[in-house]
Amino acid sequence: MGRLALVAATVAIAATALTACSNGGSSSGGSTSGTSGASTAKVGLLLPDSVTARYAAADRPYFTAKMKSLCPKCSVLYANADADPAKQQQQAQSMLTQGAKVLVLDPQDGEAAAAIVAAAKQKNVPVVSYDRLIDSADLSYYISFDNQKVGQLQATALVDKLHADGVPAGSGILMVNGAPTDPNAAQFKAGAHSVIDKSGYKVLAEYDTIQWLPSNAQSWAASQITKFGTKIKGIYAANDGTAGGVVAAEKSGNFTPVPLTGQDAQLSGIQNILAGTQYMTVYKAVKPEAEDAAQMAWALLNGKSWSGATTTVSPKNGGTVKAELLQPVAVTAGNIESTVVKDQFYGSDSAAQICTAAYTTACTKNGIK
């Protein structure tokens, strides 16, 4: 990845890398009046991969709708890096060339994305670091969730479940962590270790999942199931995608499912919880995250401050960045209705999407309607 951080800011424009966002619905709040030029400005939204379902299903439409409500004549330029940091740098440069006045950037690689911030700074274009922290002190804002707390919630749920099931101290756990290039993954892992390391349970092995790919998680989990067998009493998985890979490995290896964590409340993860192949996930309310990022962009377009940035974070290379950190929520079968369904996380028909024929009985049992 080191060479990617050196990609020149003048990299050639990839003509097919970008598409203009649809306007989507509107949401309430915010003024539509702005300083000269702000009301017709272009705002860039760059997301990191297509593997994580929430980006296309939630982050992009929520951000676009809120931006539209704040600034009806503004244009949102959108790009997805498909897990390629070099491609993301090309996409960002293209947006700058097109005249984007603010970039909202969820980096595929937090270190490599510092080159994007530097290129934007040369054009006096502010950058909002979205969901993942970019390793640059030149950011205008950072918005995400308390990522260390995410790991703590996951590990606490796992440890408490093992205790409730009477699993004795000294028993083994696997850890399927996130991508090594994702700065959030390191925070999830640190939070999880802060709980697991003092739990009395033993980490048999752990793995940083390249590009968050479920197939990579599946291959690794399958090898560990072969190696450790019934010594494995619980599995920490950093998100629902990697958890899905673990579930596939358990099925193919005829291995009885053990308590398994996740994150993002993906539909597949929620259904795995109802099926009993996954124990929990972490719900992160993407709508306020995306909408507040749009508010940040609008404030920057108008030369104003965003009042919601109530804390600071420190990138690895030093300095501080104003930040808003939202609170994640642990979800098990018993509170699916009061979290993802109540918030219409998959739309107004969230319960119907969850409770397909295979999950009807479990939905009824857990009050999902």
Buried (B, 14 or more C-beta within 10 A) or exposed (E): EEEBBEBEBEBEBEEEBBEEBEBBEEBEEBEEEBEEEBBEBBBBBBBBBEBBBBBEBBBBBBBBBBBBBBBEEBBBBBBBBBBBBBBBBBBBBBBBEBEBBBBBBBBBBBBBBBBBBBBBBEEEBBBBBBBBBBBBBBBBBBBBBBBBBBBBBBBBBBBBBBBEEEBEEEBBBBBBBBBBBBBBBBBBBEBBBBBBEEBBBBBBBBBBBBBBBBBBBBBBBBBBBEEBEEEBBBBBBBBBBBBBBBBBBBEEBEBEBBBBBBBBBBBBBBBBBBBEBBBBBBBBBBBBBBBBBBBBBBBBBBEEEBEBBEEEBEBBEEEEBBBBBBEBBBBBBEBBBEBBBEBEBBEEEBBBBBBEEEBEEBBEEBEBE
